[in-house]
């Protein structure tokens, strides 16, 4: 199911990108990044050490890079709440799906499934 793949792979990959921006580009501690994202410091550590959020590679895709940069900047500004950030994360996840960036991962996870005519994520 595409929703399951997105929740287990795409959203963690997006979070990992935001975490790296907060820590590496904005100089935050793992604890500060965790607080801003509403996750634990051990989760941030796993993102930073590529133990979580690595099932799908989204870094280097311009629209995903731009979106995660914007999310990190919004978090640093302190002017947005968790609900707004969740909305932005969800929007990026939907963009990933609609752009068919998740299809290769889906093929690897379900090799017996014929996805050649699948358009579920595009709608």
Secondary structure, DSSP 8 states (H G I E B T S, - for coil): -HHHHIIIIIHHHHHHHHHHIIIIIT---HHHHHHHHTS-HHHHHHHHTTSSS-SS--TT-HHHHHHHHHHHHHHHHT-S-HHHHHHHHHHHHHHHHHTTTTHHHHHHHTTTS--TT--GGG-
